[in-house]
Structure formats: structure tokens, C-alpha cells
Amino acid sequence: MDKYRVEFVCNTKPDERKFLGGYKKGIRYIGRSFNGLFEVTPKWGSSLPTRVIPRKLFDQYFELVSQ
């Protein structure tokens, strides 16, 4: 079990210019959280790159479902 794993839902489609493309509103995603940062990707475990973003940016587009 990954103790840093989080599930989150997209509330607002992120701005592509912030390298957060590929998310759809209302869909659940998996990522990781540590030290106030969030590691996110549209498809966890794929070859898509992950992005590490601060909590403030995370809260603009996503809502935490479970930790």
C-alpha cells in the first residue's frame, strides 16, 4: 500500500499552459501527496509524465476524495 496515494476528482478543466492537460471534469484520478505537494497525471502508471504541483494550484482544479 502506498501511504502517499490520493484519489482526487477534477472540478475544473486545468489550463493546458500549466502543463496540466488531459483531465476531464467529474472524473476521478489517482496521484500522490507529500510535504504539501501533489504528484498528478491523467493516467497513473502509464508512460505519461507526472507533474508535481503545490496545494494552491491543486485546489484550483481538483478536489481531494481520499488520502
N, C-alpha and C positions, 0 to 999 in steps of 0.2 A: 504494500500500500504506500502510495506517495503522500507523505504528510503535507506537502505543499500544494497538492492538487485542489483546484477550484472549478466549479461549474458556474457559468455566467450566461446571461441572455442579452442579446443585442436590443437596446431600446431605440436607438437612432443609428442609421447607417453612417459609419465613420467617413470622414473626409479622406479620399484617396491620396491627397497630397501629403498626408501624415503617415503614409506607408501602412495604412490600415484597411486596405481593400479586401474584398471577398466576403464580407459579413452581410447577413440579411436580417432585417428587423424581425424580432419574435423567435429567432432560432437559438437553441442552447448550444454552448460551446464549452470545451474543456481547456484549461490552462493551468498555470502555476502562480502562486503568490508567495513572496518572501521579502522581508525588510521594506514593506510599503510599496514594492514594485510588482507589476503583473507581467508575466510572460504569456503572450497570446498569439494565436494563429487560427485561421479559419478551419483548418483540419488538422487536429493534433495527431502526431505520429506519421504524417506524410512528409514529403520532401519540401513542402512549403516552408519558407523561413519563419522563424518566430520573431516577435518584437517584444522588447522589454519597455514598458511604459509606466509612468508614475500614476499614483492613485487618482490624482486630479483629472488626468486625461482619460483614464479608465472610466471614471464616474460620468464623464460627458456622454459616453456612448453605450456603456454596458451596466448591467445590474448583477450583483453577486447573488447566486441562487444557493450555493452551498460551499462550505470550506472543507 
